[in-house]
Amino acid sequence: MNSESEKGQFLKEFGINYGYPNAPKNIDEIRATEFKRVKDTVYLDHAGATLYSESQMEAVFKDLSSSVYGNPHSQSSCSLASEDIVGKARQQVLNFFNASPREYSCIFTSGATAALKLVGETFPWSSHSSFMYSMENHNSVLGIREYALSKGAAAFAVDIEEGTHLGESESPKSNLELTQHHIQRRSEGGVLKEGMEGNTYNLFAFPSECNFSGRKFDPNLVKIIKEESERILESSQYCRYKYKNYTLLFENSLSRGIPSTNAKFMAD
């Protein structure tokens, strides 16, 4: 069977959902006009390193060849031009994620791994903190454990099970089950004591979509962890009401082309 007949068979079965059917250009037109250099190559790493299109490169070249950009931290006209275009880029990112600039800041890093490293390095861990993460997660999210453990915090994974049927009186919250795995800790100094005072911060990390399995997680987890972690993890001493729980929603996979629902669920 040649490639054309294989594609015909594929379209016969999945054609209704193939190739951005409601977009101005379908996938075949986009490939033919924007990615002519790809030719017969099958490129499967768009989640990690999306290819730039020809129209993007033309627009960038036109802008750079007609503008003068300087150091954005200086005060010259060239510097102010750079500051302005960087500010617009930040705002575009915030708009895509439905994130208000009053609540969020856009920080550019070299990639998702560098961004997660920054979170691990700057989060206010203490010996009474915990880092909780879903079993299905990006490898770089798991790297945050090292920063938590090095500060005496606890780290543990949870299995997240969502029921497929809801009764009339049930909500997504009541239909969610979290099962805690073994707690990792490098020192016993952080074992919690009754009546402990002071600020304690916990961090829960989960992906909007698992890079490996493709599983999509309920974004209601953001609100549940903030408001009801004590209920859904009844046996855990790390989810008490005196603690402040923060959520890290990893959107590297799902955000490739789908705007975020962050305005509704308000991840940290």
Buried (B, 14 or more C-beta within 10 A) or exposed (E): EEEEEEEEEEEEEEEEEBBEEEEEEEEEEBBEEBBEEEEEEEEEEEBEEEEEEEEEEEEEEEEEEEEEBBEBEEEEEBBBBBBEBBEEEBEEBBEBBBBEEEEBEBEEEEEBBEBBBEBBEEBEBBBBBBBBBBEBBBEBBBEBBBBBBEBBBBBBBBEBEBEEEEEEEEEBBBBBEBEBEEBBBBEEEBEBEEEEEEEBBBBBBBBBBBBEEEEEBBBBBBBBBBEBBBEBBEEBBBBBEEBEBBBBBBBBBBBEEEEBBBEEBBBB
